[in-house]
Amino acid sequence: MKIVELCALVVCFGALGCANRGQTDEEATAAGGGGAGDATSTGGESGAIGAGGANGGAVGTGGAVAPGGANGTGGSTGAGGSGSGGVTGSSGATGSGGAASSSGVAGSDAAAGSGGAAAVLAATPPMGWNSWNTFECNMNETLIKAVADAFVSSGMQAAGYQYVNLDDCWMDGRDSSGNLQWNASKFPSGIPALATYVHGKGLKIGIYETPNTETCVGIYGGIAPAVAVGSLGHETQDAKTFASWGMDYLKYDLCKGDRNSFAKMRDALGATGRSIVYSINPGNGANDVCPPNTCSLNLASIANMWRIGFDINASWASITSLIDQDAPLYSYAGPGHWNDPDMLEVGKGLAANEDRAHFSMWSILAAPLIAGNDIRSMSSATTAVLTNTEVIAVDQDSLGVQGRLVATPATNLQVWSKTLSGTNVRAVVLLNRTGGSASITATWSAVGLPAGSATVRDLWGHTDLGTFTGSYTANGIPSHGVAMLKITSSP
């Protein structure tokens, strides 16, 4: 993802955009948008989805289900449908006694949920793994099967991770009918067989393509003559192929391609009749990013998740830059459509404090949690971070509210708050971006809770800290570290 030399390769395994893969730490830092100094609200964040929320259909609070949706009972016809510019999905599975629901964005519909509410594809931020950050082009079916096995044995599946995603370099031209072909040396059993294996573990599988003629690392299939392996001009054909192979997730990466193809692929996925989470990277390099409301795309009507900035790397500067870019975009996130600050770098060489801070911030930002480490051999410390179910519950909260920066008590000391399901419940991250330890105070007025007493729980210590009035102060937060809390106003 970050190695510019890969752009010249003809056979490689890529991720988020060839131009994006030449990133330096300095560029990542420079790419930051409005951040610590952005406007803060003292009344706490609202539960509304905001500007992007209408696209793809509204979701009632508490009615969301896990990504992909499970068949419910007694569901009624879904209220989603084709939002402003959104996809009208094909009829979905029907819950026991219920009518088929309709989805909001890409793919076919999730089943009607219990209680009559329509389920939404990617109702909570997708959770999974992507091959690029660790393996780049060096992946094959043996690796992917081992990763699926590790999902189960490591506890990641039990913690909520679902998607095992192939990135760039899986493909090898097209056949005489123009159908995509997989690299037979890497996938001798074929990708449909690999999908069957992954599904057999109770997991889902994803794949990668570009709205271009070649992929981000320069794969342009075939030898004489060359055959375009990108999906530009093949959107309908390729969407049908992915559905027939059993794919559950598509990552569609611009890399100097045609941005108009994003909507074409959305429609093509929706026409397949299969629920396929649609993840897009509409940017092309550090100087051509495309977060919501900055370019011509209505992202919430096109995709389930969209990259908001340049490629991440395993550095504190890169992580904080993406946090700052995501900070003002909270109104665009909600069930079925999410801001994506890129894959996780947990377990990729950051300090332990930084890994916890990184995971905490992605969770409070309601970001997709897509791991990028080698989960087959991760340490117990890395496993503990990635499978912290109390932190994951913040990310997966059914309201789908993205957290906001609500106070900056001092330079590089920040208070973030996210509204959770229930009455007067907040997740709070106290983020220390300084070079030394620090104490940070969260006041109830800043995080959006009423005056009076509230209970505080430490989500990393898995400990109830007690009842406090008006505020809580965490002392000795380490450099580049966090305290992550669940604060509930007392009755």
C-alpha positions as CSV (number, residue, x, y, z in Angstrom):
1,M,0.0,0.0,0.0
2,K,2.8,2.4,0.7
3,I,5.6,1.2,-1.6
4,V,5.8,3.2,-4.7
5,E,8.0,0.7,-6.5
6,L,5.0,-1.7,-6.6
7,C,3.3,0.5,-9.1
8,A,5.7,-0.8,-11.8
9,L,5.1,-4.4,-11.0
10,V,3.1,-6.5,-13.4
11,V,2.3,-9.2,-10.8
12,C,1.7,-7.9,-7.3
13,F,-0.9,-7.8,-4.5
14,G,-2.2,-4.3,-3.9
15,A,-4.7,-2.4,-1.9
16,L,-5.9,1.2,-2.0
17,G,-4.5,3.0,-5.0
18,C,-1.2,2.8,-6.8
19,A,-0.6,6.5,-6.6
20,N,-1.5,6.3,-2.9
21,R,1.2,3.8,-2.3
22,G,4.1,6.2,-2.5
23,Q,3.2,7.8,0.8
24,T,5.7,9.1,3.3
25,D,5.1,9.9,6.9
26,E,5.6,13.6,6.1
27,E,2.9,13.4,3.4
28,A,0.6,11.7,5.7
29,T,1.0,14.4,8.3
30,A,0.6,17.1,5.7
31,A,-2.6,15.5,4.5
32,G,-4.4,16.2,7.7
33,G,-7.6,18.3,7.6
34,G,-9.2,20.2,10.3
35,G,-8.5,18.5,13.6
36,A,-7.8,19.4,17.1
37,G,-8.9,22.9,16.7
38,D,-12.3,22.1,15.0
39,A,-15.4,23.4,16.6
40,T,-16.5,21.6,19.7
41,S,-20.0,21.3,21.1
42,T,-20.7,21.4,24.7
43,G,-24.1,19.8,24.4
44,G,-22.8,16.5,23.2
45,E,-23.4,15.0,19.8
46,S,-26.9,14.3,18.5
47,G,-28.1,10.9,17.4
48,A,-29.0,12.1,14.0
49,I,-27.2,10.7,11.0
50,G,-26.9,14.2,9.4
51,A,-26.3,15.3,5.9
52,G,-25.5,11.9,4.5
53,G,-28.2,10.1,6.4
54,A,-31.1,10.3,4.0
55,N,-29.3,8.5,1.2
56,G,-30.1,4.9,1.1
57,G,-33.0,5.0,3.5
58,A,-33.4,5.9,7.1
59,V,-32.7,3.4,9.9
60,G,-34.6,3.4,13.2
61,T,-32.5,3.6,16.3
62,G,-31.9,0.2,17.8
63,G,-33.0,-1.5,14.7
64,A,-29.7,-2.1,13.1
65,V,-28.2,-5.6,12.8
66,A,-24.7,-6.8,12.2
67,P,-23.2,-6.4,8.8
68,G,-24.9,-8.5,6.2
69,G,-28.0,-8.9,8.4
70,A,-29.5,-12.0,9.7
71,N,-33.0,-13.3,8.9
72,G,-35.4,-12.0,11.5
73,T,-38.9,-12.9,12.4
74,G,-42.0,-11.1,11.7
75,G,-40.3,-8.4,9.6
76,S,-42.3,-6.0,7.4
77,T,-41.4,-4.5,4.1
78,G,-38.2,-2.5,4.5
79,A,-38.3,1.3,4.5
80,G,-34.9,1.7,2.9
81,G,-35.3,1.6,-0.8
82,S,-33.6,3.9,-3.2
83,G,-32.5,6.9,-1.3
84,S,-31.3,10.1,-3.0
85,G,-29.4,8.6,-5.9
86,G,-29.1,5.3,-4.0
87,V,-29.5,1.8,-5.2
88,T,-32.7,0.0,-5.0
89,G,-31.6,-3.5,-4.1
90,S,-33.3,-6.6,-5.2
91,S,-35.7,-8.3,-2.9
92,G,-34.0,-9.8,0.1
93,A,-34.5,-12.8,2.2
94,T,-37.7,-12.8,4.3
95,G,-37.8,-13.3,8.0
96,S,-40.2,-15.9,9.4
97,G,-43.7,-14.4,8.7
98,G,-42.3,-11.2,7.3
99,A,-42.1,-9.5,4.0
100,A,-38.9,-8.9,2.0
101,S,-37.0,-5.8,2.9
102,S,-35.2,-3.5,0.6
103,S,-31.7,-2.2,1.1
104,G,-30.2,1.3,1.0
105,V,-26.9,1.3,-0.9
106,A,-25.1,-1.5,-2.7
107,G,-25.9,-5.1,-3.2
108,S,-29.1,-7.0,-2.5
109,D,-31.1,-6.6,0.6
110,A,-30.6,-8.0,4.1
111,A,-33.5,-9.8,5.5
112,A,-36.3,-8.2,7.3
113,G,-35.3,-7.9,11.0
114,S,-37.5,-8.7,13.9
115,G,-39.9,-6.2,15.1
116,G,-40.8,-5.0,11.6
117,A,-37.7,-2.8,11.0
118,A,-35.8,-3.2,7.7
119,A,-32.2,-4.4,8.1
120,V,-29.5,-2.4,6.3
121,L,-26.4,-3.8,4.6
122,A,-23.4,-2.7,6.7
123,A,-25.8,-1.5,9.4
124,T,-22.7,-1.3,11.7
125,P,-19.2,-0.7,10.5
126,P,-17.8,-3.8,8.7
127,M,-15.2,-5.8,10.6
128,G,-12.6,-8.0,8.9
129,W,-9.1,-8.3,7.6
130,N,-7.3,-7.2,4.4
131,S,-4.2,-8.8,3.0
132,W,-2.3,-5.7,1.7
133,N,-0.8,-4.1,4.8
134,T,1.3,-7.2,5.6
135,F,1.5,-9.3,2.4
136,E,1.1,-6.9,-0.5
137,C,1.2,-9.1,-3.6
138,N,2.6,-12.1,-1.8
139,M,-0.7,-13.9,-1.0
140,N,-2.3,-17.1,-2.2
141,E,-5.1,-19.5,-1.3
142,T,-3.0,-21.3,1.4
143,L,-2.5,-18.0,3.2
144,I,-6.1,-16.9,2.9
145,K,-7.3,-20.3,4.3
146,A,-4.8,-20.0,7.2
147,V,-6.1,-16.5,7.9
148,A,-9.7,-17.8,8.0
149,D,-8.6,-20.5,10.3
150,A,-6.9,-17.9,12.5
151,F,-10.1,-15.8,12.6
152,V,-11.7,-18.7,14.5
153,S,-8.7,-19.8,16.7
154,S,-7.7,-16.3,17.8
155,G,-11.1,-15.3,18.9
156,M,-11.5,-12.6,16.2
157,Q,-14.6,-14.2,14.8
158,A,-16.2,-14.4,18.2
159,A,-15.4,-10.7,18.7
160,G,-17.3,-9.8,15.5
161,Y,-14.8,-9.9,12.6
162,Q,-16.4,-11.3,9.5
163,Y,-14.7,-10.4,6.3
164,V,-11.5,-12.1,4.9
165,N,-10.6,-9.8,2.0
166,L,-8.3,-10.3,-0.9
167,D,-6.7,-7.1,-2.2
168,D,-4.9,-6.5,-5.5
169,C,-2.9,-9.1,-7.5
170,W,-5.4,-12.0,-7.4
171,M,-6.3,-11.6,-11.1
172,D,-4.8,-12.9,-14.3
173,G,-6.5,-11.4,-17.4
174,R,-9.9,-12.4,-18.9
175,D,-11.1,-15.4,-20.9
176,S,-12.3,-15.3,-24.5
177,S,-15.7,-14.1,-23.3
178,G,-14.2,-11.3,-21.3
179,N,-14.7,-12.9,-17.9
180,L,-12.2,-12.2,-15.2
181,Q,-9.7,-15.0,-14.4
182,W,-7.9,-15.6,-11.1
183,N,-4.2,-16.3,-11.0
184,A,-4.1,-20.0,-11.2
185,S,-0.7,-20.4,-9.6
186,K,-1.8,-18.5,-6.6
187,F,-5.3,-20.0,-6.5
188,P,-5.1,-23.4,-8.0
189,S,-8.4,-24.5,-6.5
190,G,-10.1,-21.3,-7.8
191,I,-11.6,-18.4,-6.0
192,P,-15.1,-19.9,-5.8
193,A,-13.6,-22.9,-3.9
194,L,-11.8,-20.5,-1.6
195,A,-15.1,-18.7,-1.0
196,T,-16.7,-22.0,-0.1
197,Y,-13.8,-22.7,2.4
198,V,-14.2,-19.2,4.0
199,H,-18.0,-19.5,4.2
200,G,-17.6,-22.9,5.8
201,K,-15.9,-21.2,8.7
202,G,-18.9,-19.0,9.2
203,L,-17.1,-16.1,7.7
204,K,-17.4,-13.9,4.6
205,I,-15.0,-13.1,1.8
206,G,-14.1,-10.0,-0.1
207,I,-12.3,-9.1,-3.3
208,Y,-10.6,-6.1,-4.9
209,E,-11.0,-4.2,-8.3
210,T,-10.5,-0.8,-9.8
211,P,-12.6,1.5,-12.1
212,N,-9.7,1.5,-14.5
213,T,-8.2,-0.8,-17.2
214,E,-5.4,-1.9,-14.9
215,T,-5.0,-2.4,-11.2
216,C,-3.3,0.0,-8.8
217,V,0.0,-2.0,-8.9
218,G,-0.1,-2.1,-12.7
219,I,-1.6,-5.5,-13.5
220,Y,-2.8,-5.4,-17.1
221,G,-3.6,-9.0,-17.7
222,G,-2.5,-11.1,-20.6
223,I,0.7,-11.1,-22.6
224,A,-0.1,-10.8,-26.3
225,P,-2.3,-8.9,-26.6
226,A,-2.7,-7.3,-23.2
227,V,-6.2,-7.5,-21.7
228,A,-7.7,-5.0,-19.3
229,V,-8.3,-6.5,-15.9
230,G,-9.8,-3.4,-14.3
231,S,-13.6,-3.2,-14.3
232,L,-13.9,0.0,-16.3
233,G,-16.4,-0.9,-19.0
234,H,-17.0,-4.3,-17.5
235,E,-19.0,-3.3,-14.4
236,T,-22.1,-5.4,-15.1
237,Q,-20.1,-8.4,-16.2
238,D,-17.7,-8.3,-13.3
239,A,-20.4,-7.7,-10.7
240,K,-22.1,-10.9,-11.9
241,T,-18.8,-12.7,-11.8
242,F,-18.1,-11.6,-8.2
243,A,-21.6,-12.7,-7.1
244,S,-21.3,-16.1,-8.9
245,W,-18.0,-16.6,-7.0
246,G,-19.7,-16.0,-3.7
247,M,-18.1,-12.7,-2.9
248,D,-19.6,-10.7,0.0
249,Y,-17.5,-7.5,-0.2
250,L,-15.9,-5.5,-3.0
251,K,-13.2,-3.0,-2.5
252,Y,-13.2,-0.6,-5.5
253,D,-10.0,1.5,-5.7
254,L,-9.8,4.6,-8.0
255,C,-6.0,4.7,-8.9
256,K,-6.4,7.2,-11.8
257,G,-9.6,5.5,-12.9
258,D,-13.0,6.9,-13.8
259,R,-15.0,8.2,-10.8
260,N,-18.2,7.8,-12.8
261,S,-17.6,4.0,-12.6
262,F,-18.3,4.0,-8.9
263,A,-22.1,4.6,-9.4
264,K,-22.1,2.1,-12.3
265,M,-20.6,-0.6,-10.2
266,R,-23.0,0.2,-7.4
267,D,-25.9,-0.4,-9.7
268,A,-24.3,-3.5,-11.1
269,L,-23.8,-5.0,-7.6
270,G,-27.4,-4.1,-6.7
271,A,-28.6,-6.0,-9.8
272,T,-26.9,-9.2,-8.9
273,G,-29.3,-10.1,-6.1
274,R,-26.5,-10.8,-3.7
275,S,-25.6,-8.8,-0.6
276,I,-22.2,-7.4,-1.3
277,V,-20.7,-4.7,0.9
278,Y,-19.4,-1.9,-1.3
279,S,-16.2,-0.2,-0.1
280,I,-14.7,2.5,-2.3
281,N,-11.5,4.6,-2.4
282,P,-12.5,7.7,-4.5
283,G,-9.1,9.4,-4.0
284,N,-6.0,9.1,-6.1
285,G,-2.9,10.2,-4.2
286,A,-2.1,12.6,-1.4
287,N,-3.3,15.6,-3.4
288,D,-6.5,14.1,-4.8
289,V,-8.5,12.8,-1.8
290,C,-12.3,12.8,-1.9
291,P,-14.0,12.9,1.5
292,P,-17.7,13.8,1.7
293,N,-18.8,17.2,0.3
294,T,-15.4,17.9,-1.3
295,C,-15.8,16.4,-4.8
296,S,-18.6,15.6,-7.2
297,L,-19.6,12.2,-5.7
298,N,-22.5,11.8,-3.4
299,L,-20.7,9.2,-1.4
300,A,-23.5,8.1,0.9
301,S,-25.7,7.3,-2.0
302,I,-23.0,5.3,-3.7
303,A,-21.2,3.1,-1.2
304,N,-21.4,1.5,2.2
305,M,-18.0,2.9,3.1
306,W,-15.5,5.3,1.6
307,R,-11.9,6.3,2.2
308,I,-11.6,9.8,3.5
309,G,-7.9,10.4,3.1
310,F,-4.6,9.1,1.9
311,D,-3.2,5.7,2.7
312,I,-2.4,4.9,6.3
313,N,1.0,3.6,7.5
314,A,2.2,2.3,10.8
315,S,3.3,5.7,12.2
316,W,1.7,7.9,14.9
317,A,1.8,10.9,12.4
318,S,-0.2,8.9,9.8
319,I,-2.8,7.8,12.4
320,T,-3.3,11.3,13.9
321,S,-3.5,12.8,10.4
322,L,-6.4,10.6,9.5
323,I,-8.1,11.2,12.9
324,D,-8.0,14.9,12.1
325,Q,-9.3,14.4,8.6
326,D,-12.2,12.3,9.9
327,A,-13.1,14.7,12.8
328,P,-15.4,17.1,10.8
329,L,-17.1,14.3,8.8
330,Y,-19.3,12.9,11.6
331,S,-22.6,14.0,10.0
332,Y,-22.0,11.8,6.9
333,A,-21.7,8.5,8.9
334,G,-24.6,6.3,9.9
335,P,-26.1,2.8,9.4
336,G,-25.2,1.6,5.9
337,H,-22.6,4.3,5.1
338,W,-19.4,5.0,6.9
339,N,-16.4,7.2,6.8
340,D,-13.3,5.0,6.3
341,P,-10.0,6.3,7.6
342,D,-8.3,3.2,6.2
343,M,-7.2,-0.2,7.5
344,L,-5.9,-0.8,11.0
345,E,-2.1,-0.9,11.7
346,V,-2.5,-2.6,15.1
347,G,0.2,-5.2,15.5
348,K,2.4,-3.6,12.8
349,G,5.1,-2.1,14.9
350,L,3.5,0.7,16.8
351,A,4.1,1.1,20.5
352,A,1.6,-0.7,22.7
353,N,0.0,2.7,23.8
354,E,-0.3,3.7,20.2
355,D,-2.0,0.4,19.2
356,R,-4.6,1.0,21.9
357,A,-5.1,4.6,21.0
358,H,-5.4,3.7,17.3
359,F,-8.0,1.1,18.0
360,S,-9.9,3.3,20.5
361,M,-10.1,6.2,18.0
362,W,-11.2,4.0,15.1
363,S,-14.0,2.7,17.4
364,I,-15.2,6.0,18.6
365,L,-15.2,7.3,15.0
366,A,-17.5,4.4,14.0
367,A,-14.9,3.4,11.4
368,P,-14.7,0.0,9.7
369,L,-12.4,-2.2,11.7
370,I,-10.4,-4.0,9.0
371,A,-7.2,-5.5,10.5
372,G,-4.0,-5.5,8.4
373,N,-1.6,-7.5,10.5
374,D,-0.6,-11.2,10.2
375,I,-3.2,-12.6,12.5
376,R,-1.7,-16.1,12.2
377,S,1.2,-15.2,14.4
378,M,0.1,-12.1,16.3
379,S,1.2,-11.6,19.9
380,S,-1.1,-11.9,22.9
381,A,-0.9,-8.1,23.3
382,T,-2.1,-7.5,19.7
383,T,-4.8,-10.1,20.1
384,A,-6.0,-8.4,23.3
385,V,-6.3,-5.1,21.4
386,L,-8.1,-6.4,18.4
387,T,-10.5,-8.6,20.4
388,N,-11.4,-6.1,23.2
389,T,-15.2,-6.6,23.0
390,E,-16.0,-3.6,25.2
391,V,-14.2,-1.3,22.8
392,I,-15.6,-3.1,19.7
393,A,-19.1,-2.6,21.2
394,V,-18.6,1.2,21.0
395,D,-17.7,0.9,17.3
396,Q,-20.6,-1.5,16.6
397,D,-23.3,0.4,18.6
398,S,-26.6,0.2,16.7
399,L,-27.2,3.9,16.7
400,G,-24.4,4.3,14.2
401,V,-23.3,7.7,15.6
402,Q,-19.7,8.8,14.8
403,G,-18.0,10.3,17.8
404,R,-16.9,14.0,17.9
405,L,-14.1,16.0,19.4
406,V,-15.9,17.9,22.1
407,A,-13.1,19.5,24.1
408,T,-9.4,20.3,24.0
409,P,-8.3,21.1,27.6
410,A,-4.8,21.9,26.4
411,T,-2.7,21.6,23.3
412,N,-2.7,18.0,22.0
413,L,-5.0,16.8,24.9
414,Q,-8.4,15.9,23.5
415,V,-11.8,14.7,24.7
416,W,-13.9,12.7,22.2
417,S,-17.5,11.6,22.8
418,K,-19.9,9.2,21.1
419,T,-23.6,8.8,21.8
420,L,-24.4,5.1,22.5
421,S,-27.7,3.3,22.7
422,G,-29.6,3.8,25.9
423,T,-30.5,6.8,28.0
424,N,-27.6,9.2,28.6
425,V,-24.8,6.9,27.7
426,R,-21.6,8.1,26.2
427,A,-18.3,6.5,25.1
428,V,-15.5,8.9,25.8
429,V,-11.9,8.8,24.7
430,L,-9.3,11.0,26.5
431,L,-6.5,11.2,23.9
432,N,-3.0,12.3,24.8
433,R,-1.1,13.4,21.7
434,T,1.8,14.9,23.6
435,G,5.3,13.6,24.2
436,G,4.7,12.9,28.0
437,S,2.1,11.6,30.4
438,A,-0.8,13.8,31.1
439,S,-4.1,14.1,33.0
440,I,-7.3,14.8,31.1
441,T,-10.7,15.7,32.5
442,A,-14.0,15.0,30.8
443,T,-16.9,17.2,32.0
444,W,-20.4,16.0,31.7
445,S,-21.4,19.2,29.9
446,A,-18.8,18.6,27.3
447,V,-19.6,15.0,26.5
448,G,-23.4,15.7,26.5
449,L,-24.6,14.4,29.8
450,P,-26.8,16.1,32.3
451,A,-25.4,17.6,35.5
452,G,-25.3,15.3,38.5
453,S,-23.8,11.9,39.1
454,A,-22.7,9.3,36.5
455,T,-21.0,6.0,36.6
456,V,-17.7,5.5,34.8
457,R,-16.3,2.3,33.4
458,D,-12.7,1.8,32.1
459,L,-13.0,-0.1,28.8
460,W,-9.4,-1.1,28.6
461,G,-9.1,-2.0,32.3
462,H,-12.5,-3.7,32.2
463,T,-13.2,-2.1,35.5
464,D,-16.0,0.0,37.0
465,L,-14.3,3.1,38.4
466,G,-17.2,4.4,40.5
467,T,-19.8,7.2,40.5
468,F,-18.6,10.8,39.9
469,T,-20.4,14.2,39.9
470,G,-19.9,16.6,37.1
471,S,-16.6,15.3,35.7
472,Y,-14.0,12.6,35.7
473,T,-10.3,13.0,35.5
474,A,-7.9,10.3,34.2
475,N,-4.4,10.7,35.6
476,G,-1.2,9.5,34.1
477,I,-2.4,8.9,30.5
478,P,0.8,7.9,28.7
479,S,2.2,9.7,25.7
480,H,0.3,8.7,22.6
481,G,-2.1,6.9,24.8
482,V,-5.7,7.0,25.8
483,A,-8.2,6.4,28.6
484,M,-11.4,5.0,27.1
485,L,-14.5,5.2,29.2
486,K,-18.2,4.4,29.2
487,I,-20.1,7.1,31.1
488,T,-23.7,6.6,32.1
489,S,-25.8,9.3,33.8
490,S,-27.3,8.0,37.0
491,P,-31.1,7.8,37.2
